[in-house]
Amino acid sequence: MSTLKLKWTGDSKGSGEGFAPIDLLGSSAGACLALTLVNLMDIRKLPVTDFSMEIEVTKNDNTYSITHYPKIRLSSEATEKEQQGAKKSS
């Protein structure tokens, strides 16, 4: 069992310990998209050698924006069709 410690004090500044709720939201959205991409890459049988996902959360006025930056590396033997499949996945 895992426990996540939150840094929430009610004033949106946090205690400085653990994760802020917006961090958890960004992580959750990133994990969801990453799993979707992994399933797509598996369905397309892409020869993936490396996969990572960076997530950027920004606040504008009273709204948040979550941007995902997936990085997919294929083996050097990947065909043009497989390379196009990787581009479609990301």
Secondary structure as UniProt FT lines:
FT   HELIX           21..43
FT   TURN            44..45
FT   STRAND          48..60
FT   TURN            61..62
FT   STRAND          63..74
FT   TURN            76..77
FT   HELIX           80..89
//
